[in-house]
Amino acid sequence: MSDSSPLKIVVDCDASFPAADTPQRLIDALKRQLRKSSAAASALQNLGSERTLFGLIVNQDGRYRVPQALLSRVTQACSKHGIEYTVLDQRTQAASDNLRTNVPLNTQQHAALHRLLLSSAGVLICPSARDRQAVLAELIARRRQRTLLFANDPADASKWRDALVERLALAAHQVCGLANVDDNTQLAIACYAETPSDLSAARFGLIICDEIDSAPAAQLMRTIRRLHARYIVGAANRSTRDDELHGPIYLALGGPVHQMGASRDDGPPIKLVYRSRITAFDHPYNGRSDYQKLISALTTDVQRNALIAADITDEARAGHRCLVLSDRRDHFDGISAELSSDIRSDQLTSAVRPADRRAIAARIDSGEINVLFATTQIAAESVRSPTVDRLFISYPFSYSKTLETLVSLVMKPHEDKSEAMVIDYHDVAIGPLHRAFDKRARLLERLRRDAEDLYNGWAQLDLFG
């Protein structure tokens, strides 16, 4: 292609343009822009063949493709590098009946709405569910497009249905699921797991993806890469994901356009208390070849296990739901043997079939048990209970991202829950165990400060708002 011939950009689910006609300087410029948001290899390693979903610019079937939300990045790069272009916009627009919200927005919410209306795509970061509901309900009314909202799970979908019926003064039957969409549908709500292979067939002009900071990554990205609507919006509680895939996911929805603070209407954020306990454990250690013997001695040390069991008993008797972490099943048996007889517990380990893990994890929600022992990785994958408010680190692991995920779990809001506590055990006499503790301590102190800052921000709103 000569530089005098316009580059023909077609926009539907992707913004695409012919590879043969694209100047290399445009591709180089786009790759430089997108590199900062590309996922690290370590974040992609568990995705298998689905890692290709997270490529933000690919050459496929003779065309370069980027997510449609990045159209403005492409056109801006063209203008900057003197490349003429034309755009054929094939995205869906589907006008709906006029809707009005019946709850006025506050100043913070108005600012967020304004930023979302300035662009056809973007991500709203907002820790308050009420604020997200208020802003996005008003956005639905202003855009006047048939709307599809994706929620993380059926419980969240039900909450959204109730909120939108109330705020938009709709009858319950006017908000339907994907299976019941017809030509008269104005508003549909679905879970990511229900995403059809062709979203254009449903003819929605506005699609909202909620909880993009916690939805399953591959499932979420498959949904994003099928969005054919003229307007798309992502919503998140925070600016990062525990799996470190926030870069490509958020950018595929247009990137963050506004970040809201805590809302006083949702009540105070959960405080995080970090407590460390020094143990008297000691064992000969002469280098890495002794490490497994050291860990075996640690997990069977009666005095250490009795200390942990006493702490668990105190917290459980005070009415707290406790999650106890280790990476060895025999360690759980040793601690359990020291627990008071009135403490009800269960174990979640690799010995439990994957199909049964959620059922065991749910027992702590129902109150059948007040202590759940779980191996670290399985806890991160299977435990979702917001009732858990005590986390015991009984084993000297140092997986930062997994620990951050589990701290996020105990920080989940729940009625009558004002604080979460992490209790860690410091084996000061052994060098490698001390270093692992020190690494955890730095992370936990940072998370504690972050929670404190969030709480203080809420308190200021409560004082002056």
BELHU-V594281 format. One record per residue. N is the residue number from 0. RES is the residue in one letter. OMEGA is omega in whole degrees, -180 to 180 (* if undefined). NEAR is the number of other C-alpha atoms within 10 Angstrom. D_CENTER is the distance of its C-alpha to the mean C-alpha in whole Angstrom. Layout:
# BELHU-V594281
N/RES/OMEGA/NEAR/D_CENTER + N/RES/OMEGA/NEAR/D_CENTER
This chain:
# BELHU-V594281
0/M/173/12/43 + 1/S/-178/10/45 + 2/D/-179/13/43 + 3/S/179/10/45 + 4/S/-178/12/44 + 5/P/174/15/40 + 6/L/-176/20/37 + 7/K/-179/16/36 + 8/I/178/21/32 + 9/V/-177/20/31 + 10/V/169/22/28 + 11/D/172/20/27 + 12/C/177/24/23 + 13/D/162/25/24 + 14/A/-174/24/26 + 15/S/-180/25/29 + 16/F/-173/22/32 + 17/P/-178/18/35 + 18/A/-176/17/35 + 19/A/-177/11/38 + 20/D/-173/16/39 + 21/T/177/19/36 + 22/P/-178/16/37 + 23/Q/-179/11/36 + 24/R/177/13/35 + 25/L/179/19/33 + 26/I/179/17/31 + 27/D/-180/10/31 + 28/A/180/16/30 + 29/L/179/19/27 + 30/K/178/14/26 + 31/R/180/11/26 + 32/Q/-173/13/24 + 33/L/-175/17/21 + 34/R/-178/13/22 + 35/K/-178/11/20 + 36/S/178/18/16 + 37/S/-180/20/17 + 38/A/176/20/15 + 39/A/-179/13/17 + 40/A/-179/9/19 + 41/S/179/9/18 + 42/A/-177/13/14 + 43/L/-167/17/16 + 44/Q/-178/10/18 + 45/N/-174/10/17 + 46/L/179/13/16 + 47/G/-177/8/20 + 48/S/-178/9/22 + 49/E/179/14/18 + 50/R/179/17/18 + 51/T/178/12/20 + 52/L/-170/19/18 + 53/F/173/22/16 + 54/G/-174/16/19 + 55/L/173/22/20 + 56/I/-177/19/23 + 57/V/175/16/25 + 58/N/-174/13/29 + 59/Q/178/11/29 + 60/D/176/9/33 + 61/G/180/13/34 + 62/R/169/17/32 + 63/Y/-178/19/29 + 64/R/171/24/26 + 65/V/175/24/23 + 66/P/-174/25/20 + 67/Q/179/30/22 + 68/A/-180/29/20 + 69/L/178/22/22 + 70/L/-177/21/25 + 71/S/177/15/26 + 72/R/-179/16/25 + 73/V/-177/22/28 + 74/T/177/18/30 + 75/Q/178/13/30 + 76/A/177/18/31 + 77/C/-179/20/33 + 78/S/-178/12/35 + 79/K/-175/11/35 + 80/H/174/13/36 + 81/G/-180/12/39 + 82/I/177/20/38 + 83/E/-178/14/39 + 84/Y/169/17/37 + 85/T/-179/12/37 + 86/V/172/16/34 + 87/L/-174/11/34 + 88/D/-179/12/31 + 89/Q/179/15/31 + 90/R/-176/21/28 + 91/T/165/23/28 + 92/Q/-175/17/29 + 93/A/-177/17/30 + 94/A/178/16/31 + 95/S/175/19/31 + 96/D/179/12/33 + 97/N/176/12/33 + 98/L/177/19/30 + 99/R/174/16/30 + 100/T/-178/20/28 + 101/N/177/12/30 + 102/V/-178/13/28 + 103/P/178/12/29 + 104/L/172/15/26 + 105/N/-174/11/26 + 106/T/179/9/26 + 107/Q/-178/14/23 + 108/Q/177/18/22 + 109/H/-180/15/25 + 110/A/179/15/24 + 111/A/179/22/20 + 112/L/-179/22/22 + 113/H/-180/13/25 + 114/R/180/15/22 + 115/L/-179/23/21 + 116/L/-178/14/24 + 117/L/-176/10/25 + 118/S/178/15/23 + 119/S/-180/17/23 + 120/A/177/28/19 + 121/G/-177/27/16 + 122/V/174/27/13 + 123/L/176/27/13 + 124/I/-172/24/11 + 125/C/-178/22/12 + 126/P/-177/22/11 + 127/S/178/19/14 + 128/A/-179/18/14 + 129/R/178/14/17 + 130/D/179/22/17 + 131/R/180/22/15 + 132/Q/-179/17/17 + 133/A/-176/22/20 + 134/V/-175/22/20 + 135/L/173/22/19 + 136/A/178/24/21 + 137/E/178/24/24 + 138/L/177/20/22 + 139/I/-180/25/23 + 140/A/-177/18/27 + 141/R/-177/15/27 + 142/R/179/17/26 + 143/R/178/19/29 + 144/Q/171/27/27 + 145/R/-168/26/26 + 146/T/173/26/23 + 147/L/179/29/20 + 148/L/177/25/17 + 149/F/176/25/14 + 150/A/-175/23/12 + 151/N/-177/19/10 + 152/D/-177/14/13 + 153/P/179/13/16 + 154/A/178/11/16 + 155/D/178/17/14 + 156/A/179/20/16 + 157/S/178/13/19 + 158/K/178/13/18 + 159/W/180/22/17 + 160/R/-180/22/21 + 161/D/-177/14/22 + 162/A/-177/16/21 + 163/L/175/22/22 + 164/V/-179/18/26 + 165/E/-173/16/26 + 166/R/-179/18/25 + 167/L/178/18/27 + 168/A/179/14/30 + 169/L/168/17/30 + 170/A/-176/10/31 + 171/A/-177/12/29 + 172/H/179/10/30 + 173/Q/176/14/29 + 174/V/-172/22/25 + 175/C/173/18/25 + 176/G/-177/19/23 + 177/L/-177/19/23 + 178/A/-176/9/26 + 179/N/-180/9/28 + 180/V/173/17/28 + 181/D/-175/11/31 + 182/D/-178/8/33 + 183/N/-178/10/33 + 184/T/174/22/29 + 185/Q/-173/23/28 + 186/L/179/26/24 + 187/A/179/22/22 + 188/I/-178/23/19 + 189/A/171/24/18 + 190/C/-179/21/15 + 191/Y/-179/23/13 + 192/A/-179/15/16 + 193/E/-174/13/18 + 194/T/177/17/18 + 195/P/-178/14/22 + 196/S/-179/10/23 + 197/D/-180/13/25 + 198/L/-180/19/23 + 199/S/-178/17/26 + 200/A/-179/10/28 + 201/A/175/19/27 + 202/R/173/23/28 + 203/F/179/28/25 + 204/G/178/24/25 + 205/L/176/28/22 + 206/I/-179/27/18 + 207/I/177/25/15 + 208/C/-177/24/12 + 209/D/175/26/10 + 210/E/-178/23/6 + 211/I/176/27/6 + 212/D/-177/24/3 + 213/S/179/17/2 + 214/A/178/19/6 + 215/P/-167/14/8 + 216/A/-176/22/9 + 217/A/179/17/12 + 218/Q/179/15/13 + 219/L/-177/24/11 + 220/M/175/22/13 + 221/R/178/18/16 + 222/T/-178/20/15 + 223/I/-176/27/15 + 224/R/177/19/18 + 225/R/-176/19/20 + 226/L/-176/27/20 + 227/H/-174/27/23 + 228/A/178/29/23 + 229/R/-178/23/25 + 230/Y/177/26/22 + 231/I/-177/26/18 + 232/V/170/26/16 + 233/G/177/28/12 + 234/A/-176/25/10 + 235/A/175/25/7 + 236/N/-175/21/7 + 237/R/-172/17/8 + 238/S/-179/18/9 + 239/T/173/16/7 + 240/R/180/20/5 + 241/D/-179/17/7 + 242/D/178/17/8 + 243/E/178/18/10 + 244/L/-179/20/10 + 245/H/-178/22/8 + 246/G/-179/21/12 + 247/P/-178/23/13 + 248/I/-178/27/11 + 249/Y/-178/26/11 + 250/L/178/21/15 + 251/A/175/26/15 + 252/L/176/28/15 + 253/G/-180/24/17 + 254/G/180/21/15 + 255/P/177/19/14 + 256/V/179/17/18 + 257/H/177/16/17 + 258/Q/179/19/15 + 259/M/176/18/16 + 260/G/179/15/17 + 261/A/179/23/17 + 262/S/179/22/19 + 263/R/-179/18/22 + 264/D/-179/13/22 + 265/D/-177/14/19 + 266/G/-175/15/21 + 267/P/173/20/21 + 268/P/-180/26/17 + 269/I/174/20/17 + 270/K/177/20/20 + 271/L/177/24/19 + 272/V/180/18/22 + 273/Y/-179/16/23 + 274/R/176/14/26 + 275/S/-179/13/28 + 276/R/178/13/31 + 277/I/178/13/34 + 278/T/177/16/35 + 279/A/-175/12/39 + 280/F/177/16/38 + 281/D/-178/14/40 + 282/H/178/12/41 + 283/P/-180/12/42 + 284/Y/-176/14/40 + 285/N/179/9/42 + 286/G/-173/9/39 + 287/R/-179/10/36 + 288/S/180/9/39 + 289/D/-169/11/39 + 290/Y/-178/15/35 + 291/Q/175/10/35 + 292/K/178/13/38 + 293/L/-179/18/36 + 294/I/177/17/33 + 295/S/179/13/35 + 296/A/-179/15/37 + 297/L/-174/21/34 + 298/T/179/22/33 + 299/T/-179/16/36 + 300/D/-173/16/38 + 301/V/-178/16/39 + 302/Q/179/15/39 + 303/R/179/20/35 + 304/N/179/24/34 + 305/A/177/17/36 + 306/L/-180/18/35 + 307/I/-179/24/31 + 308/A/179/21/32 + 309/A/178/15/34 + 310/D/179/15/31 + 311/I/-179/28/29 + 312/T/180/21/32 + 313/D/-177/13/32 + 314/E/180/18/29 + 315/A/179/19/29 + 316/R/178/13/32 + 317/A/176/9/31 + 318/G/-178/10/28 + 319/H/176/20/25 + 320/R/-168/24/23 + 321/C/173/26/23 + 322/L/-175/27/21 + 323/V/-175/24/23 + 324/L/167/25/22 + 325/S/176/22/24 + 326/D/180/18/25 + 327/R/-179/17/28 + 328/R/-180/17/29 + 329/D/176/13/32 + 330/H/177/22/31 + 331/F/179/25/30 + 332/D/180/15/33 + 333/G/179/18/35 + 334/I/-179/25/32 + 335/S/-179/23/33 + 336/A/-179/14/37 + 337/E/-179/17/37 + 338/L/174/20/35 + 339/S/-175/14/37 + 340/S/-179/9/38 + 341/D/-180/9/36 + 342/I/-179/15/33 + 343/R/-175/17/31 + 344/S/174/17/29 + 345/D/-178/18/27 + 346/Q/178/21/26 + 347/L/-175/25/23 + 348/T/179/21/24 + 349/S/177/14/25 + 350/A/179/9/28 + 351/V/179/12/26 + 352/R/180/10/25 + 353/P/-178/13/22 + 354/A/-177/8/23 + 355/D/-171/11/24 + 356/R/-179/20/21 + 357/R/-180/17/19 + 358/A/178/12/22 + 359/I/179/19/23 + 360/A/-179/23/20 + 361/A/-179/17/20 + 362/R/179/17/24 + 363/I/175/24/22 + 364/D/-176/16/21 + 365/S/-179/11/24 + 366/G/177/12/26 + 367/E/177/13/28 + 368/I/174/19/27 + 369/N/176/25/26 + 370/V/177/26/25 + 371/L/172/26/23 + 372/F/-178/24/24 + 373/A/172/25/22 + 374/T/-165/21/21 + 375/T/-176/22/19 + 376/Q/180/17/17 + 377/I/176/17/18 + 378/A/-179/25/16 + 379/A/-177/19/13 + 380/E/-166/13/13 + 381/S/-176/18/15 + 382/V/-178/22/15 + 383/R/-171/17/13 + 384/S/176/19/15 + 385/P/179/18/15 + 386/T/180/23/18 + 387/V/-180/26/18 + 388/D/176/27/19 + 389/R/-179/24/21 + 390/L/-180/23/20 + 391/F/178/20/23 + 392/I/-173/21/23 + 393/S/-172/23/26 + 394/Y/-173/23/26 + 395/P/178/22/26 + 396/F/-179/18/23 + 397/S/178/17/21 + 398/Y/-171/13/18 + 399/S/-176/14/16 + 400/K/178/15/13 + 401/T/178/18/13 + 402/L/179/20/15 + 403/E/177/16/12 + 404/T/-177/17/10 + 405/L/173/23/13 + 406/V/176/22/13 + 407/S/179/16/10 + 408/L/-177/22/11 + 409/V/178/27/15 + 410/M/180/24/13 + 411/K/180/18/12 + 412/P/175/21/15 + 413/H/-178/14/18 + 414/E/180/7/21 + 415/D/179/7/24 + 416/K/-178/19/21 + 417/S/180/15/22 + 418/E/172/17/21 + 419/A/-178/23/19 + 420/M/172/22/21 + 421/V/179/21/21 + 422/I/-178/19/24 + 423/D/-174/22/25 + 424/Y/-171/21/28 + 425/H/179/24/30 + 426/D/-167/22/33 + 427/V/-173/17/35 + 428/A/-174/15/38 + 429/I/-175/15/36 + 430/G/-177/12/35 + 431/P/178/16/32 + 432/L/176/20/31 + 433/H/-179/16/31 + 434/R/177/16/29 + 435/A/177/17/26 + 436/F/-178/22/26 + 437/D/178/15/27 + 438/K/178/14/24 + 439/R/-177/21/22 + 440/A/179/18/23 + 441/R/179/11/23 + 442/L/-177/16/19 + 443/L/177/22/19 + 444/E/177/15/21 + 445/R/179/12/19 + 446/L/177/18/16 + 447/R/179/20/19 + 448/R/178/15/20 + 449/D/179/14/17 + 450/A/179/18/17 + 451/E/178/17/20 + 452/D/179/14/20 + 453/L/179/18/18 + 454/Y/-179/20/20 + 455/N/176/15/23 + 456/G/177/18/22 + 457/W/-178/21/21 + 458/A/178/18/25 + 459/Q/177/12/26 + 460/L/-178/15/25 + 461/D/-178/14/27 + 462/L/-174/9/30 + 463/F/-173/6/30 + 464/G/*/9/28
